[in-house]
Amino acid sequence: YVGLGDMGSRIVLRLLNAGYDVTGWNRTRSKAESLIEAGMQWGESPRAVAESCDVTFSMVTNTYAVQEITQGGNGIIAGLSTGKVYIDMSTMSPHYSRELSVQVAETGAKMLDAPVSGSIVTLESGKLSIMVGGDKAVFERVVPILQAIGPTVHHVGANGLAVSMKIATNLSLAVQMLAFSEGVLLAEKSGIPRELAVEVLANSAIASPMIKYRGPFVLGHPEGKAWFDCQMMQKDMLLALELGRELNIPLPTTAVTNEFLTAGRGMGIGDYDFSIMFDVLAKMSGIETERMAKAEKREAGAD
């Protein structure tokens, strides 16, 4: 497994617990020490991981990061050979994913793109969903490994299509969050306590799984690192807008939602979970939130 961040490290633990032998690599080795203690072998480079394993996974932040771990003498592609399988779980450009699959095929190996839908909480509770693009026969070979990561696995078509499906999923998450924020604020400014408005909406006809677990964030994000921060979500929204232009599909709600993410970054709260769109809309509505107050205080201190 290449890329041992918040999600990758937890996926490795699930694979270890399922009885698989796992070799891993991360740009910063110190972040992998707990996994090594849990039984993971350390690979000295992405190439070394691919050379030593039948199936190599990766999950990194964006298209550029995928290029960094796959290309060059120490990259994953250099370690692939006939019979091996490379599965990338990153959210990146569908075009580059298809280009990468061609490069992988030239080594005699096969590639699948397999991004996930869900958060750290979803993964740890064993409810992660995985969408997969690539050769169906290769997919069938690795289904047991994928199901050790998450029980819901869908083959959606050729290489690159799973990434397209993930982009379609994530734009919906952000658009839902903005619409939910509008509903909460409309209720709040009408005189209904925010906590009550969240409870009612999260148990109404509009309550998707995302609203149920992320909706309460408008009451104050739990302390600690964001699950999926504003900047990561905006990366996916920009991929969606690019894909929409290529396919001649207007994405009006995606475009508007993307502007609220830009506003959040401009207001100094872009490092929070993408639910900060609520704080942006609240500020525009004349309502101060705790996160916004902290950001403004921080900005004032910097000045």
C-alpha positions as CSV (number, residue, x, y, z in Angstrom):
1,Y,0.0,0.0,0.0
2,V,1.5,3.3,-1.1
3,G,0.2,6.4,0.7
4,L,-0.5,5.9,4.4
5,G,-2.5,8.9,5.3
6,D,-5.7,9.0,7.3
7,M,-7.6,6.6,5.0
8,G,-4.6,4.6,3.7
9,S,-3.3,3.7,7.2
10,R,-6.7,2.5,8.3
11,I,-7.2,0.5,5.1
12,V,-3.8,-1.2,5.8
13,L,-5.1,-2.1,9.3
14,R,-8.2,-3.7,7.9
15,L,-6.1,-5.7,5.4
16,L,-3.7,-6.9,8.2
17,N,-6.7,-7.8,10.4
18,A,-8.1,-9.8,7.4
19,G,-4.9,-11.9,7.3
20,Y,-3.2,-10.3,4.3
21,D,0.6,-9.7,4.2
22,V,1.0,-6.0,3.6
23,T,4.1,-4.0,2.6
24,G,3.7,-0.2,2.7
25,W,5.4,3.0,1.8
26,N,4.7,6.6,2.8
27,R,6.6,9.8,2.0
28,T,7.1,10.3,5.8
29,R,8.2,7.0,7.4
30,S,7.4,8.2,10.9
31,K,3.7,8.1,10.1
32,A,4.0,4.4,9.3
33,E,5.6,3.3,12.6
34,S,2.4,2.2,14.3
35,L,1.5,0.1,11.2
36,I,5.0,-1.5,11.2
37,E,4.4,-2.4,14.9
38,A,1.1,-3.9,13.8
39,G,2.8,-6.2,11.3
40,M,3.2,-4.2,8.1
41,Q,6.4,-4.6,6.2
42,W,8.2,-1.4,5.1
43,G,9.1,-0.8,1.5
44,E,11.9,1.6,0.7
45,S,10.1,3.1,-2.3
46,P,6.9,2.8,-4.3
47,R,8.8,0.6,-6.7
48,A,10.0,-1.7,-3.9
49,V,6.4,-2.1,-2.8
50,A,5.2,-3.0,-6.3
51,E,8.1,-5.4,-6.8
52,S,7.4,-7.3,-3.6
53,C,3.6,-7.6,-3.9
54,D,1.0,-9.2,-6.2
55,V,-1.4,-6.4,-5.7
56,T,-0.3,-2.8,-5.1
57,F,-2.7,-0.1,-3.9
58,S,-2.2,3.6,-3.7
59,M,-4.2,6.5,-2.3
60,V,-2.8,10.0,-2.4
61,T,-4.2,13.5,-2.6
62,N,-4.4,14.5,-6.3
63,T,-3.3,13.8,-9.9
64,Y,0.1,15.4,-9.3
65,A,0.7,13.1,-6.2
66,V,-0.3,10.1,-8.3
67,Q,2.3,11.1,-10.9
68,E,4.9,11.4,-8.2
69,I,4.4,7.9,-6.8
70,T,4.0,6.1,-10.2
71,Q,6.6,7.7,-12.5
72,G,10.4,7.5,-12.5
73,G,12.9,4.9,-11.5
74,N,11.5,4.5,-8.0
75,G,7.8,4.7,-9.0
76,I,5.2,2.0,-8.9
77,I,5.2,1.4,-12.7
78,A,8.9,0.5,-12.5
79,G,8.1,-2.2,-10.1
80,L,5.2,-3.8,-12.0
81,S,5.5,-6.9,-14.2
82,T,3.3,-9.5,-15.9
83,G,0.5,-10.8,-13.6
84,K,0.6,-8.0,-11.1
85,V,-2.3,-5.7,-10.4
86,Y,-2.2,-2.0,-9.5
87,I,-5.2,-0.4,-7.9
88,D,-5.3,3.3,-7.4
89,M,-7.9,4.6,-4.9
90,S,-7.1,8.4,-5.3
91,T,-9.6,10.9,-6.7
92,M,-7.8,12.3,-9.7
93,S,-8.3,13.3,-13.4
94,P,-10.2,10.5,-15.2
95,H,-8.0,11.3,-18.3
96,Y,-4.8,10.7,-16.3
97,S,-6.2,7.5,-14.8
98,R,-6.8,6.1,-18.3
99,E,-3.4,7.2,-19.4
100,L,-1.9,5.5,-16.4
101,S,-3.7,2.3,-17.2
102,V,-2.1,2.2,-20.6
103,Q,1.4,2.6,-19.0
104,V,0.6,-0.2,-16.6
105,A,-0.5,-2.5,-19.4
106,E,2.8,-2.0,-21.1
107,T,4.5,-3.6,-18.2
108,G,2.3,-6.7,-18.5
109,A,0.3,-5.7,-15.3
110,K,-3.3,-4.6,-15.1
111,M,-4.7,-1.4,-13.4
112,L,-8.0,-0.7,-11.7
113,D,-9.2,2.7,-10.4
114,A,-11.0,2.1,-7.2
115,P,-11.9,5.3,-5.3
116,V,-14.0,5.1,-2.2
117,S,-17.2,6.7,-0.9
118,G,-17.2,7.4,2.8
119,S,-15.2,8.9,5.6
120,I,-12.8,7.6,8.3
121,V,-15.9,6.8,10.5
122,T,-17.4,4.8,7.6
123,L,-14.2,2.9,7.0
124,E,-13.7,2.1,10.7
125,S,-17.3,0.9,11.1
126,G,-16.9,-1.4,8.1
127,K,-19.4,0.4,5.8
128,L,-17.1,1.9,3.2
129,S,-18.3,1.8,-0.5
130,I,-15.8,1.1,-3.3
131,M,-16.4,1.8,-7.0
132,V,-14.1,0.1,-9.5
133,G,-13.1,0.8,-13.1
134,G,-11.1,-1.6,-15.3
135,D,-11.1,-5.1,-16.8
136,K,-14.0,-7.1,-15.3
137,A,-11.9,-10.3,-15.0
138,V,-9.2,-8.5,-13.1
139,F,-11.9,-7.0,-10.9
140,E,-13.2,-10.5,-10.1
141,R,-9.7,-11.6,-9.0
142,V,-9.4,-8.9,-6.4
143,V,-13.0,-8.6,-5.1
144,P,-12.1,-10.5,-1.9
145,I,-9.3,-8.0,-1.1
146,L,-11.6,-5.1,-1.8
147,Q,-14.4,-6.5,0.4
148,A,-11.9,-6.8,3.3
149,I,-11.7,-3.0,3.0
150,G,-15.4,-2.2,2.5
151,P,-18.4,-4.5,2.0
152,T,-20.0,-2.6,-0.9
153,V,-18.1,-3.0,-4.1
154,H,-19.4,-2.0,-7.6
155,H,-17.7,-2.5,-10.9
156,V,-18.8,0.5,-13.0
157,G,-17.1,0.0,-16.3
158,A,-13.8,0.7,-18.1
159,N,-10.6,2.3,-16.6
160,G,-11.3,5.9,-15.5
161,L,-15.0,5.5,-15.0
162,A,-14.8,4.8,-11.3
163,V,-13.0,8.1,-10.9
164,S,-15.7,9.8,-12.8
165,M,-18.3,8.1,-10.6
166,K,-16.4,9.3,-7.5
167,I,-16.4,12.9,-8.8
168,A,-20.1,12.7,-9.4
169,T,-20.6,11.4,-5.9
170,N,-18.5,14.1,-4.2
171,L,-20.1,17.0,-6.1
172,S,-23.4,15.7,-4.7
173,L,-22.1,15.7,-1.2
174,A,-21.0,19.4,-1.3
175,V,-24.2,20.5,-3.0
176,Q,-26.3,18.7,-0.4
177,M,-24.3,20.3,2.4
178,L,-25.0,23.8,1.0
179,A,-28.7,23.1,0.6
180,F,-28.9,21.7,4.1
181,S,-27.2,24.8,5.4
182,E,-29.8,27.0,3.7
183,G,-32.6,25.1,5.4
184,V,-31.0,25.3,8.8
185,L,-30.4,29.0,8.5
186,L,-33.9,29.7,7.2
187,A,-35.3,27.8,10.2
188,E,-32.9,29.5,12.6
189,K,-33.7,33.1,11.5
190,S,-37.4,32.2,11.7
191,G,-36.9,31.6,15.4
192,I,-36.2,27.8,15.6
193,P,-33.1,26.9,17.6
194,R,-30.3,25.6,15.4
195,E,-30.0,22.4,17.3
196,L,-33.7,21.6,16.8
197,A,-33.6,22.5,13.1
198,V,-30.7,20.1,12.6
199,E,-32.5,17.3,14.5
200,V,-35.7,17.7,12.5
201,L,-33.9,17.9,9.1
202,A,-31.6,15.0,9.9
203,N,-34.7,12.9,10.5
204,S,-36.8,14.1,7.6
205,A,-37.3,13.1,4.0
206,I,-34.1,15.0,3.0
207,A,-31.8,13.0,5.4
208,S,-29.2,11.3,3.3
209,P,-26.4,9.3,5.2
210,M,-24.1,12.3,4.6
211,I,-26.6,14.7,6.2
212,K,-27.0,12.4,9.2
213,Y,-23.3,12.3,10.0
214,R,-22.1,15.6,8.7
215,G,-25.2,17.8,9.3
216,P,-24.5,18.1,13.1
217,F,-21.1,19.8,12.1
218,V,-23.1,23.1,11.7
219,L,-23.4,23.0,15.5
220,G,-19.6,23.1,15.8
221,H,-17.1,20.8,14.2
222,P,-15.5,18.4,16.7
223,E,-11.9,19.2,17.6
224,G,-9.2,17.7,15.6
225,K,-8.3,17.2,12.0
226,A,-11.0,17.7,9.4
227,W,-12.4,14.6,7.8
228,F,-12.4,16.1,4.3
229,D,-11.4,19.7,4.3
230,C,-12.6,22.6,2.1
231,Q,-9.5,22.5,-0.2
232,M,-9.8,18.7,-0.8
233,M,-13.5,19.1,-1.7
234,Q,-12.8,22.0,-4.0
235,K,-10.2,19.9,-5.9
236,D,-13.0,17.4,-6.6
237,M,-15.5,20.2,-7.5
238,L,-13.0,21.6,-10.0
239,L,-12.6,18.1,-11.5
240,A,-16.4,17.9,-11.8
241,L,-16.6,21.3,-13.5
242,E,-13.8,20.3,-15.9
243,L,-15.6,17.0,-16.7
244,G,-18.9,18.9,-17.2
245,R,-17.3,21.2,-19.8
246,E,-15.9,18.2,-21.6
247,L,-19.2,16.4,-21.7
248,N,-21.4,19.5,-22.3
249,I,-23.2,19.0,-19.1
250,P,-24.2,22.2,-17.2
251,L,-23.5,21.9,-13.5
252,P,-25.1,25.1,-12.0
253,T,-25.3,23.9,-8.4
254,T,-21.8,22.6,-8.5
255,A,-20.5,26.0,-9.8
256,V,-22.3,27.9,-7.1
257,T,-21.2,25.5,-4.4
258,N,-17.7,25.8,-5.5
259,E,-17.8,29.6,-5.0
260,F,-18.8,29.0,-1.3
261,L,-15.8,26.8,-0.9
262,T,-13.6,29.6,-2.4
263,A,-15.3,32.1,0.0
264,G,-14.5,29.8,3.0
265,R,-10.8,29.7,2.0
266,G,-10.8,33.5,1.6
267,M,-12.4,33.9,5.1
268,G,-9.6,31.8,6.7
269,I,-11.6,28.6,7.4
270,G,-10.5,26.5,4.5
271,D,-8.7,24.0,6.7
272,Y,-11.9,22.9,8.3
273,D,-14.2,20.2,7.0
274,F,-16.1,21.3,3.8
275,S,-19.2,21.9,6.1
276,I,-17.7,25.3,6.6
277,M,-20.0,26.4,3.8
278,F,-22.6,26.8,6.6
279,D,-20.4,29.3,8.3
280,V,-19.9,31.3,5.1
281,L,-23.7,31.4,4.5
282,A,-24.3,32.2,8.1
283,K,-21.9,35.2,7.9
284,M,-23.7,36.4,4.8
285,S,-27.0,36.1,6.8
286,G,-25.7,38.2,9.7
287,I,-25.1,35.2,12.0
288,E,-21.7,34.7,13.6
289,T,-20.4,31.2,14.2
290,E,-17.7,29.9,16.5
291,R,-15.5,28.8,13.7
292,M,-15.8,32.2,11.9
293,A,-15.1,34.1,15.1
294,K,-11.9,32.0,15.7
295,A,-10.8,32.6,12.1
296,E,-11.4,36.4,12.3
297,K,-9.5,36.5,15.6
298,R,-6.6,34.6,14.0
299,E,-6.6,36.9,11.0
300,A,-6.6,40.0,13.3
301,G,-3.7,38.6,15.2
302,A,-1.8,38.1,12.0
303,D,-2.4,41.7,11.0
